Amino acid sequence: MSGDRLRPWSVAATLVAAVAVVVAAQSGYAALLGVVAVLALAVVAGWPAVGGSRTPAASSAVLALAAAGMLAATVRQDVRWLPAAVALGIVASFFHQLLRPPPRDGLVLTLVAAFGGLVLLASGSLLVASGHDAGSRPVLVVAMVAAGVGVVGDLLVPVRAVRPFLGFVVLLLGMAVAALAASWSDQLTVLGALGIGAASATLSWSFRRVLALQPALLGTVGQLAVGCGSVLLVGSVVRLFALLS
């Protein structure tokens, strides 16, 4: 099956993105904003095709507009304006469909693709918000380490004997590296680190695995979008655990 093939660009993008986020987070908000903006551009360029949009160019334009608004909303630490930026993206997604002459083939699929892209971009914006708070950075680091190690699941996909157990492998690896990373910080408990590692590794890998059969994953742009998107998606985990810690 094509879904059981290794997607090398997706793996590479995931690793590079996770490392870049960790390095940028140590420098503060501005550096993290720049890195996430680059990852968002990769999603904007490739996600509409991955999601099956019938109007990929227009969908990319909508996502670019929404991404600019979401990243601008992270200037405030409380991200008060982030929901408004997401709402702007939703409205723009519907509006650009109204501009298409009927019959609007693939309308529902195109809208679903746009909304999926908005979720990725919103989660990435939550990553940027953690750059305001030094207390959130340990959570971010542990989450990115776990997301990065999750690529082991991608690398083992061609091995038929372990394929049914890949989810458990990724889960355990994520928890193990998260506990190890937390041992270097006195700001996280081992139990909290285990939760962060389990959620981040599983979410990031599952996202890539679920999309493995999409035709756009046969190309480089699609793989880069999914790899970067799987890192941006972890922003929701970082924000949740940062608020709980």
N, C-alpha and C positions, 0 to 999 in steps of 0.2 A: 504494500500500500504506500502511496506517496506520503501519507501522513506519518509514516514510520521512518522517513528519511531524515537525516541530520540537516538542519537549516543553519549552515555555518555563519551567515551574516547576522542572523537573529541572535545566535550565541555571542558573537563578537560584539554586537551592539549592546547587548545586555551587560556584559562584563565591563566594557569601556564606560557605559553610562553610569553604572553603579560606582565604579572607582572615581569617575569625574565628580559625581555628586558628593561623595565623601570628602574628596580633596577640597572642593569648592566650599563645603560647609564649614571647614576650618577657617576660612577667610572671611566668613560673614555673609550678610544678605546679598550684597551686590554681586559677588562671585557666583553664589548659588543661583541668583536670578539669571545670570548670563548662561550658565550651563543648562538650566531647565528650559530656557528660551530656545537653545539649540536643539534639545531633545524634542521640544514641542514642534519645531519646524519639520523634523523628521516625521512626526506623526501627521502633521498637516499635509505633507507631501504624499505620504503613502497610505494613510488610513482609509480614505474614501474607496480606493480600489480594493483594499482588504475587506472592507465592510460590504462591498457589492453595490456601491452607489452607481446609479445610471448617469449621473452628472458629476463625475469626479473633479473636474476643474472648478465648477461652481461650489461643490461641497468643500473643497480645499480653501476657497476664498472665504466661505462662511466660518470654517474652523480657524482660519488665520485671524479673522476679525474677533472671534470669541476669545482666542488665545491672548490677543493683545489686551483685551479688557480684563481677563482673569489675572494676568500677570501684573497689570497696573493695580488691580485690587489688593495685591499682596504688599503694597507699600505700607498699608496699615497692618499692625500686628494682629488685630482682631478679625482681619479679612471680612469686614462688615459688608463690603461691596461685591464680594465674590458671588453670592447668589444672584445679584443683579446682572453680573457679567454672564453667568450661565443662562439666565433668562433671555438675555440679548441674543445669545447663540441659538436658543430654541426658536425665538421669533424669527430670526434671520433664516433658519433652516426651513421654516414653513413659507416664509415670504419668497424665497428664491424658487420654491416649487410652484408658487402661484404665477411666477413669470414664465413658466414653461407652457407652451401651447398644448392643449389637450389633443389626444389622450396622454396622460402623464404616466408612461410605462415605468413600472418599478417604483412607484411613489412611496409605498410603505417601506420597502427595502432601503431606499435612499434616505428616508427620514431616520430609520433605525441606525443606519451607518453613521449619520451625522450625530445622533444622540450618543452613540458609543464613543465617538471621537471627543465629544464634550465631556464625557465622564473621565476619560484619560487626561485631558487638559486640566480639568478641575482638580483632580488628584495631584497632578504635577504642581499646580499652584499652591496646594497645601504643603508640598515639600519646601517651596520657597519661603512660606510663612515661618517655617521652623528656623530659618536663618536669622530671624529677629531675636530668638531666645536661645541663650547658651545652654539652658537646661534641656532643650529639645534635641540638641545635637547628639548626645549619646544614643538616644532612641533612633535617630536617623542613621547613625553609623552602624548600629546593630542590624537595623532593617536592611540596609544596603548590602552588608556582608552576607546576610542570609539570602537576599535576592540573587546576589552574584553566585553563591555556591549552588543555587538551584539549577544552574545550567548543567550540572552533572546529570540531571534527569534528561536533558536534551541530548547529551553526549551518549547516554546509554540507550536511547530509543532504538537504534539499529540492533541491539542485542535482544533477541526474541525471548530468551529465558528469563530475563529480569523485567521485561516490558510490563507485565501485569502488576508489578510491585513498585513501579517508579514513583507513584504518589507517596508511598510510605518511605522510600529512600530519600526523597526530597524533604519530606517532613522531618525525618530524623536528622538529616544533615543540617537543615536550617536551625533546628533546636541546638544541635551540638556546637556549631560555630557561634551561635548567638550567646550561649552560655560562656564560651571561651572569651568572646569579645567583651562580655559584661564583667568578666573577672578583672579586666584592666581598668574598670571604672567603679567608683564608689557611689555613683548616682543611680544605678540600676540594681534591682534585686535579681537573683538568679531566676526566680519564678517569673518575673516580668520579662526578662530576657528570653526565656523559653517561649512565652506567648508571642513576643515580637518575631522571634525567629521562625516559629511554626507558621504564623500568619503570612509573613512576608515571603518566605521561600515558596510556600504552597500557592499563594495567590499569583505571584509572578510566573512561576512555572506553569500553572494551570492555564493561565491566559495564553501563553505561547502554545501549549499543547492543544487547547480547544480550537485554535485558529490554524493548526498545522495543515488541515485539508483545504484551506482556501486557495483558489487558483493563483491569487496574487503572491502567495508565499513561494512560488517557484521563481520569482524575480528578486533582485537585490533590494529594490526600493521597498517592496512589501515586507521583506524580512527585517530591514532596518526599522521600519515603522513599528512593527510588532515588538522587536527587541527593545527599542526605546520606550514604547508604550508600556511594556511589562515592568519597567522601572518607575515610570511616572505613576502607575497605578498604585504602587506601594505608598505613595504620599498619604493616602487615606489611612493606612495602618499607622504611619508615623504620627499623624495628627491625633488619632484616637489614643494611642498609648502615651503620647506626650501630655495629653489632657488628664489621663488617668494617673500618671506618675507624679 
